[in-house]
Amino acid sequence: MIELMPRNVREVALFGAHCDDIAMGVGGTLLTLSAACPNLRVRAFVLSGGDTPREIEENHALRALCPGADVMVRVLDIPDGRAPGYWEGIKIALQSFRYHTEPDVVFAPQRADAHQDHRLLAEMVPTVFRDHLVLGYEILKWEADTPATSVYHPLTRDVAAEKARVLLKHYPSQTDHDWFDEESFLGLSRLRGVQCRYPHAEAFVLEKAVVRFGGQG
């Protein structure tokens, strides 16, 4: 088991295609990091929902998941489900965002996601953050695209429960979906916990990592 120590994490960059993607994919990890890393800087970039109630939901949720952290959220107004048609604008926005963050860890959707918006963002983020640890998170939804994950972040039962509470409280626009409920969120995190022998966990697909076993490189 390899651990990334909290003292080495000062800033994280978060990428989501839609408001709630980040919270579903990495909400428990954000709660844990915020508690372990004083003065954590959180920089979030979301493709769709700008200037709508969804943007308000996203800001409230991410601040609830990152108590005490320095949180900045940028939400674009790309139409939901149409991201591939806005490739150039998204690329320019990502490059602009890159100038305002120097993260120790990057969280983005994973490449095998069935939703075209998620998948496009997963492909684009590593082209802008080329020298960073990029972890692809999974997004719970009705498509049968659950990935084969290779990286796990253990969560306590309390953290998993708090993540579910934040999701239900701060995303009222999503509660009409029959899968958007506490049972679903805790079921997935419990499954990932079983896979790494902890009560709960969030799981990721490793995009790229550079490993040094001592010495200079």
Disulfide bonds with the S-S distance in Angstrom:
none
